[in-house]
Amino acid sequence: MEVKEGALIIPLPLKNGGTQAAILGLVKKQVDDKTDFLITGLKENIADALFEEMASLDEQTALARHFNIMRAMKVDEALYREKFDDLINQIWLNFFNKMDASHVTEPSGEVSQLIDILSRRVANHYKVLIQETRFRFQTLLKRDIDDHPLMPKFYYKCFWQALETLPLSYEERSFILPLFHRFVMDRYGQILASANRTLIDLKVDITIAP
């Protein structure tokens, strides 16, 4: 692999492998803080968005569906938040040695296609920044990297899997996913920028595989 401008990772007083782990931990901390901020706002944004829709709904079943979603997102917030965090954390833990997201299940039905469409849309929009972050991870971990924990597809899949902890039907959970895209992933650039900025501050340069 070719290192542009000579990668300089600041030395830390840690045992072998500790420097990379410490830097990766700092990146994750910044990412977690930004993600937590966005998902915390998701509950209120979803409530407002669904409440506006409810005003124009006539069918009792549609009203009940929207109410169930609002109630579950508020009352059982700790359930899906904890599950989401656990799934994301496991990806990061695995990433230090290899990229392994096998614990994240593949969505079923129409949601699988929707997640694919949405994640590709976000990935294309932030293609340059995703690539830059990937190259810096290559420098840090000293290996070729294709996927990393900040890929949009993992955020969508982990969130969908986390929603399975809620007492909602498949259809009801399906209504939440586009709102996750709207209120969280539409600001995904903030998460990426936070990670990349941390790597830059820690002098992790860009490595491009030949």
Stockholm file with secondary structure:
# STOCKHOLM 1.0

chainA/1-210         MEVKEGALIIPLPLKNGGTQAAILGLVKKQVDDKTDFLITGLKENIADALFEEMASLDEQTALARHFNIMRAMKVDEALYREKFDDLINQIWLNFFNKMDASHVTEPSGEVSQLIDILSRRVANHYKVLIQETRFRFQTLLKRDIDDHPLMPKFYYKCFWQALETLPLSYEERSFILPLFHRFVMDRYGQILASANRTLIDLKVDITIAP
#=GR chainA/1-210 SS CEETTCCCCCCCSCSTTHHHHHHHHHHHHHHHHHHHHHHHHHHHHHHHHHHHHHTTCCCHHHHHHHHHHHHHHHHTHHHHHHHHHHHHHHHHHHHTTCCCCTTSCCCCTHHHHHHHHHHHHHHHHTHHHHHHHHHHHHHHHTSCCSCCTTCHHHHHHHHHHHHTTSSCCHHHHHHHHHHHHHHTGGGHHHHHHHHHHHHHHTTCCCEECC
#=GC SS_cons         CEETTCCCCCCCSCSTTHHHHHHHHHHHHHHHHHHHHHHHHHHHHHHHHHHHHHTTCCCHHHHHHHHHHHHHHHHTHHHHHHHHHHHHHHHHHHHTTCCCCTTSCCCCTHHHHHHHHHHHHHHHHTHHHHHHHHHHHHHHHTSCCSCCTTCHHHHHHHHHHHHTTSSCCHHHHHHHHHHHHHHTGGGHHHHHHHHHHHHHHTTCCCEECC
//
